[in-house]
Amino acid sequence: MNVEHEIGLLKEEIKRLGSPGPDGNVQVTFGVLFKDDRCANIFEALVGTLKAAKKRKIVSYDGELLLQGVHDHVQIVLLQE
């Protein structure tokens, strides 16, 4: 799959699973994304897709690498819809 297509899918999943934050941007925790069955079927490498989206300033989150369990509470904010 190409990266732009995966980022588009990621945006849709964040909108589906997330809710508006205090700044009005949709946000979801990494744990919710990671544990969702639909996301697990769509994304072969969720962390890689998130990293590519962060580099393009489409999403924002604290840290560089997100790991399941350790970073389940990290908020992923959708900057561009």
C-alpha distances in whole Angstrom, upper triangle without the diagonal:
4,7,9,7,7,10,12,11,13,16,16,17,19,21,21,22,24,27,29,30,34,32,31,27,25,25,24,24,22,24,23,19,19,21,20,19,17,15,15,13,11,10,10,11,13,15,12,11,15,16,13,15,18,18,17,20,18,20,22,24,26,25,23,21,21,23,23,27,28,26,26,28,26,26,22,23,21,23,21,20
4,6,6,6,9,10,11,13,15,16,17,19,21,21,23,24,27,28,29,32,31,29,26,24,24,23,24,22,24,24,20,20,23,22,21,19,16,17,16,13,12,12,12,13,15,12,10,14,14,11,13,16,15,14,18,16,18,21,22,25,24,22,21,21,23,24,28,28,26,26,28,26,25,22,22,20,21,19,19
4,5,5,6,9,10,10,12,14,15,16,18,20,21,22,24,25,26,29,27,26,22,21,21,21,21,19,22,22,18,18,21,20,21,18,15,17,16,13,11,12,11,11,12,9,7,10,11,8,9,12,12,11,14,13,14,17,19,21,21,18,18,18,20,22,25,26,23,23,25,23,22,18,19,17,17,16,16
4,5,5,6,9,10,11,13,14,15,17,19,20,21,23,24,25,28,26,24,21,20,20,20,22,20,23,22,19,20,23,21,22,19,16,18,18,14,13,14,14,13,15,12,9,12,12,9,9,12,12,10,13,11,13,17,19,22,22,20,20,20,23,24,27,28,25,25,26,23,22,18,18,15,16,13,13
4,5,5,6,9,10,11,13,14,16,17,19,20,22,24,25,28,27,25,21,20,20,20,22,20,22,21,17,19,21,19,19,16,14,16,15,11,11,13,13,13,15,13,10,13,14,11,11,15,15,13,16,13,15,18,20,24,24,22,21,21,23,23,27,28,25,25,26,24,22,19,19,16,17,15,14
4,5,5,6,9,10,10,12,14,15,16,18,21,22,23,27,25,24,20,18,18,17,18,16,19,18,14,15,18,16,16,14,11,13,12,9,8,10,10,9,12,10,7,9,12,9,9,13,14,13,15,12,13,16,18,21,21,19,18,17,19,20,23,24,21,21,23,21,19,16,17,14,16,15,14
4,5,5,6,9,10,10,12,14,15,16,18,19,20,24,22,20,17,15,15,15,17,15,18,17,14,15,18,17,18,15,12,15,15,11,10,12,11,10,11,10,6,8,10,8,6,10,11,10,11,8,10,13,15,18,19,17,17,17,19,20,23,23,20,20,21,19,17,13,14,11,12,11,11
4,5,5,7,9,10,11,13,15,15,18,19,20,24,22,20,16,15,15,16,18,17,20,18,15,17,19,17,18,15,13,16,15,12,12,15,14,13,15,14,10,11,14,11,9,13,14,12,13,10,11,15,17,21,22,20,20,20,22,22,25,26,23,22,23,21,19,15,15,11,13,10,9
4,5,5,6,9,10,11,12,14,17,18,20,24,23,21,17,15,15,15,17,15,17,16,12,14,16,14,14,11,9,12,12,8,9,12,13,11,14,13,10,11,14,13,11,14,16,15,16,12,13,16,18,21,22,21,20,19,20,20,23,24,21,20,22,20,18,15,15,12,15,13,11
4,5,5,6,9,10,11,11,15,16,18,21,20,18,15,12,12,11,13,12,14,13,9,11,14,12,14,11,8,11,12,9,8,12,11,9,11,11,8,8,11,11,9,11,14,13,13,10,10,13,14,18,18,17,17,15,17,17,20,21,18,17,18,16,14,11,12,10,12,11,11
4,5,5,6,9,10,10,13,14,15,19,17,15,12,10,10,11,14,13,16,14,11,14,16,14,16,13,11,15,15,12,12,16,15,12,14,14,10,10,13,12,9,12,14,13,12,8,9,12,14,18,19,19,19,17,20,20,22,23,20,18,19,17,14,11,10,7,10,8,7
4,6,5,6,9,10,12,14,16,20,19,16,13,11,12,12,15,15,17,14,11,14,16,13,15,11,10,14,14,11,12,16,16,14,16,17,13,13,16,16,13,15,18,16,16,12,12,15,17,21,22,22,21,20,22,21,23,25,21,20,20,19,16,13,13,10,13,11,9
4,5,5,6,8,11,14,16,20,19,17,14,11,11,10,12,12,13,10,8,11,12,10,11,9,7,11,12,10,10,14,14,11,14,15,12,12,15,16,13,15,18,17,17,13,12,15,16,19,21,21,19,17,19,18,20,21,18,16,17,16,14,12,12,10,14,13,11
4,5,5,5,8,11,12,16,16,14,11,7,7,6,9,10,12,10,8,11,13,11,13,12,10,13,15,13,13,16,15,12,14,15,12,11,14,15,12,13,17,16,15,11,10,12,13,16,18,19,18,16,18,17,19,20,16,15,15,13,11,8,8,7,11,11,10
4,6,5,7,9,12,15,15,12,10,6,8,8,12,13,15,12,11,14,16,13,16,13,12,16,17,15,16,19,19,16,17,19,16,14,18,18,14,16,19,18,16,13,12,14,16,19,21,22,22,19,21,20,22,23,20,18,17,16,13,11,10,8,11,11,9
4,6,8,11,14,18,18,15,13,9,10,9,12,14,14,11,10,14,14,11,13,11,11,14,15,14,15,19,19,16,18,20,17,16,20,20,17,19,22,21,20,16,15,17,18,21,23,24,23,20,22,20,22,23,20,18,18,17,15,13,13,12,15,15,12
4,7,11,13,16,17,15,13,9,8,7,9,11,11,8,7,11,11,9,12,10,10,13,15,14,15,18,18,15,17,19,17,15,19,20,17,18,22,21,20,16,14,16,16,19,21,22,21,18,19,17,18,20,17,14,14,14,12,11,12,12,15,16,14
4,7,9,13,14,12,10,6,5,4,8,10,12,9,9,13,13,12,15,14,13,16,18,17,17,20,20,16,17,20,17,15,18,19,16,17,21,20,18,15,13,14,14,17,20,21,20,18,19,18,19,20,17,14,13,13,10,9,9,9,13,14,13
4,6,10,11,9,8,5,6,7,10,13,14,12,13,16,17,15,18,17,17,20,22,21,21,24,23,19,20,23,20,18,21,22,19,19,22,22,19,16,14,15,15,18,21,23,23,20,22,21,21,22,19,16,15,14,11,11,10,10,13,14,13
4,7,8,5,5,4,6,9,12,15,17,15,15,19,20,19,22,21,20,23,25,23,23,26,25,21,22,24,21,19,21,22,19,19,22,21,18,16,14,14,15,18,21,23,24,22,24,23,24,24,20,18,16,15,12,11,9,9,11,13,12
4,5,5,6,6,6,9,11,15,17,15,16,19,21,20,23,23,21,24,26,25,24,27,26,22,22,24,22,19,21,22,19,18,21,21,17,16,13,13,13,15,19,21,22,20,23,22,22,22,19,17,14,13,10,10,8,10,11,14,14
4,6,8,9,10,12,14,18,20,19,20,23,24,24,27,27,25,28,30,29,28,31,29,25,25,27,25,22,23,25,21,20,23,23,19,18,16,14,15,17,20,23,24,23,25,25,25,24,21,20,17,15,12,13,11,13,13,16,17
4,6,9,10,13,16,19,21,20,20,23,25,25,28,27,25,28,30,28,27,30,28,25,24,26,24,20,22,23,19,18,21,20,16,15,14,13,14,16,20,22,24,23,26,26,26,25,22,21,18,16,13,13,10,11,10,13,14
4,7,9,13,16,18,21,19,19,23,24,23,26,25,23,27,29,26,26,29,28,24,24,26,23,20,22,23,19,18,21,20,17,15,14,14,15,18,22,24,25,24,26,26,27,26,23,22,19,17,14,13,10,10,10,12,12
4,6,10,13,16,18,17,16,20,22,21,24,22,20,24,25,23,23,26,24,20,21,22,19,16,19,19,15,15,18,17,13,11,10,11,13,16,19,21,22,20,23,23,24,24,20,19,17,15,11,10,7,6,6,9,9
4,7,11,13,15,13,13,17,18,17,20,19,17,20,22,20,20,23,22,18,19,20,18,15,18,18,15,15,18,17,14,12,10,11,12,16,19,20,21,19,21,21,22,22,18,17,15,14,10,9,6,5,8,9,9
4,7,10,12,11,10,14,16,15,18,17,15,18,21,19,18,21,20,16,16,18,16,13,16,17,14,14,17,17,14,12,9,9,10,13,16,17,18,15,18,17,18,18,15,13,12,10,6,5,4,6,9,11,12
4,7,8,7,7,10,12,12,15,15,13,15,18,17,16,19,18,14,14,17,15,12,15,17,15,14,18,18,16,14,11,11,10,13,15,17,16,14,15,14,15,16,12,10,9,8,6,5,7,9,12,14,14
4,5,5,7,9,10,11,15,15,13,15,18,18,16,18,17,13,13,16,15,12,15,17,15,15,18,19,17,16,12,11,9,11,13,15,14,11,12,11,12,12,9,6,6,5,4,6,9,11,15,17,17
4,6,5,6,8,10,13,14,11,12,16,15,13,15,13,10,9,13,12,10,12,15,14,13,17,18,17,15,12,11,9,11,12,13,11,8,9,8,9,10,7,5,6,6,6,6,10,12,15,18,18
4,5,5,6,8,12,13,11,12,15,16,14,16,14,11,12,15,15,13,16,18,17,17,20,22,21,19,16,15,13,14,15,16,13,10,9,7,7,9,7,4,6,8,9,10,13,16,19,21,21
4,6,5,6,10,11,10,11,14,14,14,16,15,12,13,17,16,14,17,19,17,18,21,22,21,18,15,16,14,16,17,18,16,13,13,10,11,13,11,7,9,10,10,10,13,14,18,20,19
4,6,5,9,9,7,8,12,11,10,13,12,9,10,13,12,11,14,16,14,15,19,19,18,16,13,14,13,15,16,17,15,12,12,10,12,14,11,9,11,11,10,9,12,13,16,18,17
4,6,8,10,7,7,11,11,10,11,10,7,9,12,12,11,14,16,16,16,19,21,20,18,15,16,14,16,16,16,13,10,9,7,10,12,10,8,11,11,12,12,15,16,19,20,20
4,6,9,8,7,11,12,12,13,13,11,13,16,15,15,18,20,19,20,23,24,24,21,19,19,18,19,20,20,17,13,12,9,10,13,12,9,12,14,14,14,17,18,22,23,22
4,6,5,6,9,10,11,13,14,11,14,17,15,15,18,20,19,20,23,24,23,21,18,20,19,21,21,21,19,16,15,12,14,17,15,12,14,15,15,15,17,17,21,22,21
4,5,5,6,9,10,12,14,12,15,18,17,17,20,21,21,23,25,26,26,23,21,23,22,24,24,24,21,18,17,14,16,19,18,15,18,19,19,18,20,20,24,24,23
4,5,5,6,9,11,13,12,15,17,15,16,19,20,19,21,24,24,24,21,19,22,21,24,25,24,22,19,19,16,19,21,20,17,19,20,19,17,19,19,22,22,20
4,5,5,6,9,10,8,11,13,11,12,16,16,15,18,20,20,21,18,16,18,18,21,21,20,18,15,16,14,16,19,17,15,17,17,16,15,17,16,19,19,18
4,6,6,7,9,8,11,13,12,13,16,17,17,19,22,22,23,20,19,21,20,22,22,21,18,15,15,13,15,18,17,15,18,18,18,17,19,19,22,23,21
4,6,7,10,10,14,15,14,16,18,19,19,21,23,24,24,22,21,23,23,25,25,23,21,19,18,16,19,22,21,19,22,22,21,20,22,21,24,24,22
4,7,9,9,13,13,11,13,16,16,16,19,20,20,21,19,18,21,21,24,24,22,20,18,18,17,20,22,21,19,21,21,20,18,20,18,21,20,19
4,5,5,9,9,8,10,13,13,13,16,18,18,19,17,16,18,18,21,20,19,16,15,15,14,18,20,18,17,20,19,19,16,18,17,20,20,19
4,6,9,9,9,12,13,14,15,17,19,19,21,19,19,20,20,22,21,19,16,15,15,14,18,20,19,18,21,20,21,18,21,20,23,22,22
4,6,5,6,9,10,11,12,14,16,17,19,17,16,18,17,19,17,15,12,12,12,12,16,17,16,16,19,18,18,16,19,18,21,21,21
4,5,5,6,9,10,10,12,14,15,16,15,13,15,14,16,15,13,11,10,10,11,14,15,13,13,16,14,15,12,15,15,18,18,18
4,5,5,6,9,10,10,12,14,15,14,12,13,12,13,12,10,7,7,8,10,13,13,11,12,15,13,14,12,14,15,17,18,19
4,5,5,6,9,10,11,13,14,14,13,14,14,15,13,11,9,10,11,13,17,17,15,16,18,16,16,14,16,16,18,18,19
4,5,5,6,9,10,11,12,11,10,12,13,15,15,12,11,11,13,15,18,18,16,16,18,16,16,12,14,13,15,15,16
4,5,5,6,9,10,10,9,7,9,9,12,11,10,9,9,12,13,16,16,13,14,15,12,12,9,11,11,13,13,15
4,5,5,6,9,10,10,9,9,10,11,10,7,8,9,12,14,18,17,14,16,17,14,14,11,13,13,14,15,17
4,5,5,6,9,9,9,11,12,14,14,11,11,13,16,18,21,20,18,19,20,17,16,13,14,13,14,14,16
4,5,5,6,5,6,8,10,13,14,12,13,13,16,18,21,21,17,18,19,16,14,11,11,9,10,10,12
4,5,5,6,5,6,8,10,10,9,11,12,15,18,20,19,16,17,17,14,13,10,10,9,9,11,13
4,5,8,8,9,11,13,12,10,12,14,18,20,23,22,19,20,21,17,16,13,13,13,12,13,16
4,6,8,10,13,15,15,14,16,17,20,23,25,24,21,22,22,19,17,14,13,12,10,10,13
4,6,7,10,13,14,13,16,16,20,22,25,23,20,21,20,17,15,12,10,9,7,8,11
4,7,10,14,15,15,16,16,20,21,24,23,19,20,19,16,14,10,9,6,5,5,8
4,7,10,12,12,14,13,17,18,20,20,16,16,16,12,10,7,5,5,5,7,10
4,7,9,10,12,12,16,17,19,18,14,15,14,10,8,6,5,7,7,10,13
4,6,8,10,9,13,14,16,14,11,12,11,7,6,5,6,9,10,14,16
4,7,9,9,12,14,15,13,10,12,11,7,8,8,10,13,14,17,20
4,6,7,10,13,15,12,9,12,12,9,11,11,13,16,16,19,22
4,7,10,13,15,13,11,14,14,11,13,12,14,16,17,19,22
4,7,10,12,11,9,12,13,11,13,12,15,17,19,21,23
4,7,9,8,6,8,10,8,11,10,14,16,18,20,22
4,6,6,5,8,11,10,13,13,17,19,21,24,25
4,6,6,6,10,10,13,14,17,20,22,24,25
4,6,5,8,10,14,15,19,21,24,27,27
4,6,8,9,13,15,18,21,24,26,27
4,5,5,9,11,14,17,20,23,24
4,6,8,10,14,17,20,22,23
4,6,9,12,16,19,21,22
4,6,10,13,15,18,20
4,6,10,12,15,17
4,7,9,12,13
4,6,9,11
4,6,7
4,7
4
